Amino acid sequence: MRLHFTVFASLLLMASQQWSLVCGGDIMLNQVPFKGNPLGAIAPILQSANLAIANLESPLTTKKIPTKRKTAAELKTRTQFLLKGDPRFAKLLAADGIRLVGTANNHCMDYGGSGLAEEYSALDTAKIQHAGSGANASASATTAVFTLPSGKRVGLFCALAFIGAPALRKCTPATLTEPGVNVLSFGGKIDDKARAKLAAIVAGAKQSCDFLIIGLHWGIERQQLPTPYQVQLGRAFIDAGADMVWGHHPHVLEGTEIYHGKPILYSMGNLVSPMPAETALVKLKFDGSKLTKMETIPCLVSGGKVKPNPKGRQTLKGLSELFAKHYQNTKGTPTKAQRRS
């Protein structure tokens, strides 16, 4: 009897270490009317995982006074944009399975501190955790922690990681006393000083979690190949001890890789937006902190809604092959698509 109990207990322990994560891209609810359910068709996929995350690109606010950092001339020439979505969407996102969002992006502060506060109120009421912005620099750099039923703590640290300082300033970085986004500014160069900074970030974040996801808003819009800086920074975070890197901002899908056994998703595209697009969800399965499976689920955005799209598999395969041809990975395992190239 005691032997049977020991075996049963061991099986329960093994099962408790297994968990799953679904990653999406940019949630852009600007010009999407509050009717229907933009993520309703993919809700079963989001809800099938222990945790689902996405980047909340359009702030959820009713405020009307925009940031002064984006000038009238820039808005007129469409070199800058102001985005916002109905705060009521927060409850829908939660009902569909989104539990954790990144907010370190170039639209988070489009309606200033008051817009950010209204968004936080909506997210908190819907019980969606958030990382990447805050009332000051310290708050913006705080790691959000989601605790799985097993007790494992999954942390999300998010940062805006554009190369140019002017581009970062345009997005309202948080200061010691003012609200804004969390930024990483290395000028496009990952040197010893930058690596020391990354090591400190990871060490600090891991004091509150067991598994650390780094969310980075980076890259060039509409470019399907990651920049060299994205690859350098993503791999440097893994070298520093992060368990995973999850990227967004280009608004299109980019390739993925497994580096030192850890996944790097360079861009997840638009999860939902008012414009049509091909996109995807990535579902990852872990045993403790070890990646055991990574599945890409192609989706299609149309009419301000997103739905599964099995016909998109060939496009995703091509993106992984494009990445593999440009960036050698000597410290990891290529994805299945990369192995076929």
C-alpha positions as CSV (number, residue, x, y, z in Angstrom):
1,M,0.0,0.0,0.0
2,R,2.8,2.4,0.9
3,L,4.6,1.7,-2.4
4,H,1.4,2.4,-4.4
5,F,1.0,5.7,-2.5
6,T,4.6,6.7,-3.2
7,V,4.2,6.0,-6.9
8,F,0.9,7.9,-7.0
9,A,2.4,10.9,-5.2
10,S,5.3,10.9,-7.6
11,L,2.9,11.0,-10.6
12,L,1.0,13.9,-9.0
13,L,4.3,15.8,-8.5
14,M,5.3,15.2,-12.1
15,A,2.0,16.4,-13.3
16,S,2.1,19.5,-11.1
17,Q,5.3,20.6,-12.8
18,Q,3.7,20.6,-16.3
19,W,2.1,23.8,-17.5
20,S,1.3,25.7,-20.7
21,L,1.5,29.2,-21.9
22,V,-0.2,30.9,-24.9
23,C,1.5,34.1,-26.3
24,G,-0.2,36.6,-28.6
25,G,0.9,39.9,-30.1
26,D,-0.5,43.4,-30.2
27,I,-4.0,44.0,-29.0
28,M,-5.1,47.1,-31.0
29,L,-8.6,48.1,-30.2
30,N,-8.5,51.6,-31.7
31,Q,-11.4,52.1,-34.1
32,V,-12.9,48.7,-33.0
33,P,-16.4,49.4,-31.7
34,F,-17.5,47.8,-28.5
35,K,-19.8,45.1,-29.9
36,G,-19.3,41.5,-30.5
37,N,-16.1,40.0,-29.1
38,P,-12.8,40.6,-30.9
39,L,-11.1,37.6,-29.4
40,G,-14.1,35.3,-29.0
41,A,-13.1,32.9,-31.8
42,I,-9.7,32.2,-30.2
43,A,-11.0,32.2,-26.6
44,P,-10.9,28.3,-26.4
45,I,-7.2,28.4,-27.4
46,L,-6.4,31.1,-24.8
47,Q,-8.4,29.3,-22.1
48,S,-6.8,25.9,-22.9
49,A,-3.5,27.2,-21.3
50,N,-2.6,27.9,-17.7
51,L,-1.6,31.4,-18.8
52,A,-2.3,33.6,-21.8
53,I,-0.4,36.9,-22.4
54,A,-0.6,39.7,-25.0
55,N,0.7,43.2,-25.6
56,L,-1.9,45.8,-24.9
57,E,-1.0,48.3,-27.6
58,S,-3.9,50.7,-27.5
59,P,-4.6,52.2,-24.0
60,L,-8.0,51.5,-22.7
61,T,-9.3,55.0,-21.9
62,T,-12.0,57.6,-22.5
63,K,-9.7,60.5,-21.9
64,K,-9.6,63.1,-24.7
65,I,-6.4,65.2,-24.0
66,P,-3.5,63.4,-25.8
67,T,0.2,63.5,-25.1
68,K,2.0,66.6,-26.3
69,R,5.1,64.6,-27.3
70,K,3.4,63.6,-30.6
71,T,3.0,66.8,-32.5
72,A,0.2,68.0,-34.7
73,A,2.6,67.9,-37.7
74,E,3.6,64.3,-36.9
75,L,0.0,63.3,-36.6
76,K,-0.9,65.0,-39.9
77,T,1.9,63.3,-41.8
78,R,1.1,60.0,-40.1
79,T,4.6,59.6,-38.8
80,Q,3.0,59.3,-35.3
81,F,-0.4,58.0,-34.2
82,L,-2.7,58.3,-31.2
83,L,-4.5,55.1,-30.2
84,K,-7.1,54.2,-27.6
85,G,-9.8,51.6,-27.0
86,D,-13.0,51.3,-24.9
87,P,-12.1,50.5,-21.3
88,R,-15.0,48.0,-21.3
89,F,-12.9,45.7,-23.5
90,A,-10.9,44.7,-20.4
91,K,-13.6,42.5,-19.1
92,L,-14.0,40.8,-22.5
93,L,-10.2,40.2,-22.6
94,A,-10.4,38.6,-19.2
95,A,-13.4,36.5,-20.1
96,D,-11.6,35.2,-23.2
97,G,-8.6,34.1,-21.2
98,I,-6.1,36.9,-21.2
99,R,-4.5,37.0,-17.7
100,L,-1.4,39.1,-18.2
101,V,-0.5,42.0,-20.5
102,G,2.5,44.1,-21.4
103,T,2.1,47.8,-21.5
104,A,5.7,49.0,-22.3
105,N,5.0,50.2,-25.8
106,N,4.9,53.4,-27.9
107,H,1.1,54.0,-27.4
108,C,0.8,53.3,-23.7
109,M,1.1,57.0,-22.8
110,D,-0.9,58.4,-25.7
111,Y,-3.4,60.0,-23.3
112,G,-1.0,60.7,-20.5
113,G,-1.0,59.7,-16.8
114,S,-4.8,60.1,-16.5
115,G,-5.3,57.7,-19.5
116,L,-2.9,55.2,-17.9
117,A,-4.7,55.4,-14.6
118,E,-8.0,54.7,-16.2
119,E,-6.6,51.7,-18.1
120,Y,-5.1,50.3,-14.8
121,S,-8.5,50.7,-13.1
122,A,-10.2,48.7,-16.0
123,L,-7.5,46.0,-16.0
124,D,-7.4,45.7,-12.2
125,T,-11.2,45.4,-12.1
126,A,-11.0,42.7,-14.7
127,K,-8.2,41.0,-12.8
128,I,-5.7,41.2,-15.6
129,Q,-2.2,41.8,-14.4
130,H,0.1,44.2,-16.3
131,A,3.8,45.0,-16.6
132,G,5.9,47.6,-18.3
133,S,4.5,51.0,-17.2
134,G,3.6,52.7,-14.0
135,A,3.3,55.7,-11.8
136,N,7.1,56.2,-11.7
137,A,10.3,54.5,-13.0
138,S,10.3,52.0,-10.1
139,A,6.7,50.9,-10.7
140,S,7.2,50.7,-14.5
141,A,10.1,48.2,-14.0
142,T,8.1,46.0,-11.6
143,T,7.8,42.3,-12.6
144,A,4.1,41.2,-12.7
145,V,3.8,37.7,-11.2
146,F,1.1,35.2,-12.0
147,T,0.9,32.1,-9.7
148,L,-0.1,28.8,-11.3
149,P,-2.3,26.3,-9.4
150,S,0.9,24.3,-8.7
151,G,2.3,27.3,-6.9
152,K,4.9,28.0,-9.6
153,R,5.3,31.8,-10.1
154,V,5.5,33.1,-13.7
155,G,6.9,36.6,-13.9
156,L,6.7,39.1,-16.8
157,F,9.1,42.0,-17.1
158,C,8.4,44.3,-20.0
159,A,10.4,47.2,-21.6
160,L,10.3,49.4,-24.6
161,A,13.6,48.7,-26.4
162,F,13.9,51.0,-29.3
163,I,17.5,51.9,-30.3
164,G,17.2,55.7,-30.6
165,A,16.9,57.9,-27.6
166,P,14.6,60.4,-29.4
167,A,12.2,57.6,-30.2
168,L,12.2,56.5,-26.6
169,R,11.6,60.0,-25.3
170,K,8.6,60.4,-27.7
171,C,6.9,57.5,-25.9
172,T,7.2,59.1,-22.4
173,P,9.6,57.1,-20.3
174,A,8.7,56.9,-16.6
175,T,10.8,59.1,-14.3
176,L,11.5,59.0,-10.6
177,T,8.3,61.0,-10.0
178,E,6.3,60.9,-13.2
179,P,4.3,58.1,-14.9
180,G,5.4,56.4,-18.1
181,V,6.8,53.3,-19.7
182,N,9.8,51.3,-18.7
183,V,12.7,51.7,-21.3
184,L,16.0,50.0,-22.1
185,S,18.4,52.3,-23.8
186,F,21.7,50.8,-25.0
187,G,22.1,52.7,-28.2
188,G,21.9,49.5,-30.3
189,K,25.0,48.0,-28.7
190,I,25.1,45.1,-26.2
191,D,28.5,45.6,-24.5
192,D,29.8,44.5,-21.0
193,K,27.9,47.4,-19.4
194,A,24.7,46.4,-21.1
195,R,25.1,42.8,-20.1
196,A,25.7,43.8,-16.5
197,K,22.4,45.8,-16.6
198,L,20.6,42.8,-18.0
199,A,22.0,40.5,-15.4
200,A,20.8,42.9,-12.7
201,I,17.3,43.0,-14.2
202,V,17.0,39.3,-14.4
203,A,18.4,38.7,-10.9
204,G,16.1,41.3,-9.4
205,A,13.0,39.9,-11.2
206,K,13.8,36.3,-10.2
207,Q,13.6,37.2,-6.6
208,S,9.8,37.3,-7.0
209,C,9.3,34.5,-9.6
210,D,10.4,31.0,-10.6
211,F,10.0,31.4,-14.4
212,L,10.8,34.8,-16.1
213,I,9.4,36.0,-19.4
214,I,11.0,39.1,-20.8
215,G,8.6,41.1,-23.0
216,L,10.3,43.5,-25.4
217,H,8.8,46.2,-27.7
218,W,11.4,46.5,-30.4
219,G,12.3,46.2,-34.0
220,I,11.1,47.9,-37.2
221,E,7.4,48.1,-38.2
222,R,6.3,45.8,-41.1
223,Q,9.7,44.1,-41.3
224,Q,9.5,40.3,-41.1
225,L,13.2,39.8,-40.3
226,P,14.4,40.8,-36.9
227,T,17.2,43.3,-36.7
228,P,20.6,42.3,-35.5
229,Y,20.0,44.3,-32.3
230,Q,16.8,42.3,-31.6
231,V,18.8,39.1,-31.9
232,Q,21.7,40.4,-29.8
233,L,19.4,41.7,-27.1
234,G,17.1,38.7,-27.0
235,R,20.0,36.3,-26.7
236,A,21.7,38.4,-24.1
237,F,18.6,38.3,-21.9
238,I,18.7,34.5,-22.1
239,D,22.4,34.5,-21.4
240,A,21.6,36.6,-18.3
241,G,19.2,33.9,-17.0
242,A,15.8,34.7,-18.4
243,D,13.6,31.7,-19.3
244,M,12.0,33.2,-22.4
245,V,11.9,36.3,-24.6
246,W,8.6,37.5,-26.1
247,G,8.7,40.3,-28.7
248,H,6.2,42.7,-30.3
249,H,5.9,46.1,-32.2
250,P,6.6,45.3,-35.9
251,H,2.9,44.5,-36.3
252,V,3.9,41.5,-38.5
253,L,5.1,38.0,-37.5
254,E,8.8,37.3,-37.3
255,G,10.8,34.1,-36.9
256,T,11.4,32.2,-33.6
257,E,14.3,30.3,-32.3
258,I,15.3,28.1,-29.4
259,Y,18.5,29.5,-27.8
260,H,20.2,27.6,-24.9
261,G,16.9,25.6,-24.8
262,K,14.9,28.8,-24.2
263,P,12.3,30.2,-26.7
264,I,12.7,33.6,-28.3
265,L,9.6,34.9,-30.1
266,Y,10.8,37.9,-32.1
267,S,7.5,39.4,-33.1
268,M,4.0,38.1,-32.6
269,G,2.3,40.5,-35.0
270,N,-1.1,42.0,-34.3
271,L,-3.3,39.7,-32.3
272,V,-6.3,41.9,-33.2
273,S,-6.6,45.3,-34.9
274,P,-9.0,47.2,-37.1
275,M,-6.9,46.3,-40.1
276,P,-6.8,42.8,-41.7
277,A,-3.7,40.8,-41.1
278,E,-2.2,37.3,-40.8
279,T,-1.1,36.6,-37.3
280,A,-0.6,33.6,-34.9
281,L,-0.7,32.4,-31.4
282,V,2.2,30.4,-30.0
283,K,1.4,27.7,-27.4
284,L,4.3,26.5,-25.3
285,K,4.4,23.6,-22.9
286,F,6.9,23.3,-20.0
287,D,8.0,20.7,-17.5
288,G,9.0,23.0,-14.7
289,S,11.2,25.5,-16.6
290,K,12.1,23.2,-19.4
291,L,10.4,23.7,-22.7
292,T,8.9,20.5,-24.0
293,K,6.8,21.6,-26.9
294,M,6.2,24.8,-29.0
295,E,3.2,24.9,-31.3
296,T,2.3,27.8,-33.7
297,I,-1.4,28.4,-34.3
298,P,-2.0,30.5,-37.4
299,C,-4.8,33.1,-37.1
300,L,-6.4,35.7,-39.3
301,V,-7.5,39.2,-38.4
302,S,-10.5,40.6,-40.3
303,G,-13.2,43.1,-39.4
304,G,-11.7,43.9,-36.0
305,K,-11.8,40.2,-35.0
306,V,-9.4,37.3,-34.9
307,K,-10.0,33.7,-35.7
308,P,-7.9,30.5,-36.3
309,N,-6.5,30.2,-39.9
310,P,-5.1,26.8,-40.7
311,K,-4.1,28.0,-44.2
312,G,-1.5,30.3,-42.7
313,R,1.0,27.5,-41.8
314,Q,3.1,27.9,-45.0
315,T,3.7,31.6,-44.3
316,L,4.9,30.9,-40.8
317,K,7.2,28.2,-42.0
318,G,8.8,30.6,-44.5
319,L,9.4,33.2,-41.7
320,S,11.3,30.7,-39.6
321,E,13.4,29.7,-42.6
322,L,14.1,33.4,-43.4
323,F,15.3,33.9,-39.8
324,A,17.5,30.8,-39.9
325,K,19.2,31.9,-43.1
326,H,20.3,35.2,-41.7
327,Y,21.2,34.4,-38.1
328,Q,23.3,31.5,-37.1
329,N,22.3,29.8,-33.8
330,T,25.3,28.0,-32.3
331,K,23.8,27.7,-28.8
332,G,20.4,26.2,-29.4
333,T,18.1,24.1,-31.4
334,P,16.4,25.4,-34.5
335,T,12.6,25.2,-34.8
336,K,11.1,22.4,-37.0
337,A,10.6,24.9,-39.8
338,Q,14.3,25.9,-39.5
339,R,15.5,22.3,-39.7
340,R,13.7,21.9,-43.0
341,S,15.5,24.9,-44.6
